Amino acid sequence: MEHFLNMEFVYTCMKYFVLVGISISTIELLYNWRNFQDNRLYSWKVISTRGYFSENNIFHRLAHFLLKYPNFIGVIIFRVLVLVLLVVPGIWGFSQAPLFLALVLTSLLINYRSPFGQDGSDQMSTIVVIVLFLYHINPENSIVAQAGIWFIALQSILSYFTAGFFKAKGDKWTKNPNAVYLIFNTSTYGSKPIAGYLQNRQSAITFLTWSTVAVEVLFPLVLITGYPGMLVFLGWGLAFHLMNALVMGLNSFLWAFLATYGAIIYCCMQFSTYWIF
């Protein structure tokens, strides 16, 4: 665990975890390239009518050039090349800041082109990449490096708390706790075997539903619980995202939030007076 006191090690963990998630989502985009044609579901001719910018605006003209078909496929391929340069050790002998900047810009372009269907993992991945870009501008600046780690840790903790807080306000999560069963019983994110197992087991449904809300709401306590309390929260988070990836297909959440765990461990070790090595 003492490795997480080293900020360079924390940023390295952050980098490789987030790059795995971004690589998966980028490959998915490339695999579904036909959907971006003008006569398909994600046609830019249709999406561009949202009118965020006037046609005479430079941002509109630039976006129209980069995001129309087939140019957008070129953006995705360029993103793949950037990921290769970042992932392969030793292939980039200079500052990685320009590569992370390219990753930030392509992320913003992709999010702008397809704002629907985005989830918390997309925003978290983009935030992590922005922090990695700022860090690699000058890795020797310990103030910026430490600020970035704390920002990522607090952003991740806030994400868990916010998710739990709004779940707690929903009847299906608290008053009539069967939200987990209802999710598993859907065609999009569900699992027939798990839904079938839970169908007549209300106590298990209540436990899974309430435990999800409770741990998310209490997640900020990870900063002060020390060891081994910290491992309880992070172990739950790992199991939670792993289950969602395997059962619900939400693999991007797993890697996006794992990228923040090194920062959380670092902050726990800095903040808690009860840490035991």
N, C-alpha and C positions, 0 to 999 in steps of 0.2 A: 504493500500500500504506500510505502514511502516514495515510490516512483511518482505518485500523483502530487507530491510537493514540488516537482520539477515542472515549471510552466511549459517548457518545450515539449516534454512528454505528453502533457495534457493536450496541447495543440495538435500533436501528431495523432493521438487517439481520435480527437475531434475530426481531424482531416479525413482519416481513412474510413471512419464509420459513415460520415456524411457522404463521402464519394461513392461508397457502395450503394447507398440508397438512390443517389442521383443517377448513377450508372444504370440501375434497374429501370427507373422511370424513363430515362433517355432511350434505352433499348426498346422499351414498350412503345414509345412514340415512333421510333424508326420502324418497328414491326408493323405498326398500323398506319403507315405512310399514305395508303390509298384513301383513308378517311379525310385527308386534307385537300383532296382534289376539289375542283370548283363545283362538281355535281354530287358531292358526298356530304356526310353529316357535318363535318367541321369546315365547310367552305368559308374562306376568308371573304368572299363577295357578300355573304350573308352576315357574318360576324362583324365585318367592318361598318355595317350600317348603324351600329350602336351610337356613333356620333359623339364620342368623348371629345374629339378635336375637330375643328372645322377642316374642310378639304384643303384650305390654303395654309394650314398650320404646318410647320416644318416637321413636327412630330408625326403628324398624320401621313405625310408623304414618305417619311423614312419608314414608318411602320408598314405602310402599304407595300413598299418595295421589298422589305425583308420578310413579311408574313404572308404574302400571297403565294399561291402554288405556281411553280415548284420551288421558288426561292426559299420557302420555309424549310424544305427538306435539306437544303444546303446549310441552314442555321443549325439544324439538328446534327448533321454530319460534322460540322465545325465543333459543336459541343462534345461530340464523341472524341475528336482529336484532342481537345483540351483535357478531357478526362484521362486519356491515355498518357499525356505528358505529365499529369499530376500524380497518377497512380504508379507508373513505372519508376522505381527508385533509380536515381542517378542520371535519368535521361535529360533532366533540366538542371544545368549547373549554375544558373543565375537565380535572381529573385523570382519567386513564384507569384508575386503580387499581380503581374499582368495576366497570368493564367486565371487567378481567382477573380480578377475584374471581368475577364471574358465570361467566366461562369456566372457571375452576378448578372451581367447584361443579358445573357441568353436566358437565364431564369426569369428575369423580368419580362422579356419578350414572350416567352412561352406562357407565363401567367396572364399577360395582357391579351394574347391571342385566344386563350381558352380559360376565361375566368370562372366558368361553370365547371363543377366537378372538382374544384380545388378543395383541399382540406388542411387541417392543422399541420400535417407533416410537410406540405409544400411551403407554408410560411416559415416553419421552423428551419427547414433546410436552407431556405434563402437567407434567413437571419444568420445562421451559422456560417454560411459562405461569405457574407458581408464582413463578419468579425474576422474570419480567416484572412480575407483580403487586407483589412486594416492592420492586422498583426504582421503580415508578411511585408508590408511597406517598410517597416523597421523592426525586425524581431528583437533587437537589442534594447528597445524601449520598454523597460519593465513596467512602467506605469500604464501604458496602453495595453500591454499583454495582460496584466492583472485585471484591469478594468474590463477587458473583453471576456475573460473567464467568469468574472462575477456577473456580468450582464447575461451571458448564456445560461449560467446556473439559475439566476433569478427568473429569467424568462421561462425556462423549463418548469421550475417550481410553480410559477404563476399559472402556466398552462394547465397543469394538473389541478390546481386549486379551483381555477375558473370552471373547468369541466365538471368537477365534483359539485361546486356551488350551484350551477344551473341544473345539474341532474337532481339535486336535493329539492329543487323547487317543482319538479315534475311529479305528478301523482303516480305515474307508473314506476317511479324509482323509490318513492317513500311511502305514501299512503297505501298504495296497492302495488307492492314491489314485485312486479313480474316483467320488468323491462328486458332483462337478460333473456328470458324465455321468448319474448316477442321478437327480439333481434335474431335469435337462433332459428326462429320459425319463418323468417323471410326468405324469399328466393334469391335476393341479391347478396346478402351478407350471412345468410343462415347456414345451418347444417342439420339435415334431417336426422342423422343418428343422435346428435346431441339433443335436439329438440324432442325427439321421441323418448330419450332417456329422462329428460326433465319434465315431461308432460304431466305426470301424476306425482311429482316430488316437489311440492310447494315449499317445503323447508329448505331444500337445496336451492331453489330459485330465489327465495328470500335472502338466503345467506350470500349468494353470488351477487345479487343486486345491491344489497346494503353494504357489503364489504367493498364493492367498487366505489360507491359514493363516499364511504367513510375514509378509505385510504387516500382518495384524491383530495378530499377536503382537508385532511390532516397532513398532507404531503409537505407543507412548509416546515413542519416539525423536524424534517430530515436534517436541518441545519444545526439543531441543538441536541439531538438525541445521541450524538457521538457513536462510538462503536460498542456493541454490534447493531444498535438501533438503526443506523444509517443503512446497513445492509438489508434490513427488513423492508424498508421502503424501496430501495433500488432493486432488490430481489423480486418484490411484488411487481414493480414496473416492468422488469425484464420478462417475467412470466406472463403478465397482462398483454404486452405487445407481441410476444412470441405466439400466444394463443390467437390473438387477432390476426396475425400474419398467416398462421397455418389454417385457421378455420374460416376467417372472413376475407382473406386475401389482402389485408391491409399491411403489406410488407413494407411500405415506405415509412409508416409510423415507427416500426421497429428500429430502422437505421437512423432516422432523423432524431429520435429521442435518445438512442444509445450514444449518439454523438455529443449529447449534453451531459452524460453521466460522469465523465472525467472531470468536467468543470464543477459539478455538484460535489464530488468527492474532495476536490481541492479546497472548495469553500468550506466544506464541513470540517476538514482538518485545520483550516485557518481559524474558523469561527468557534468551534466547540472546545470547551475546556475539559471535556470528559473523554477525549480521544485516548485510546489505549492501543499501542502498536503490538 
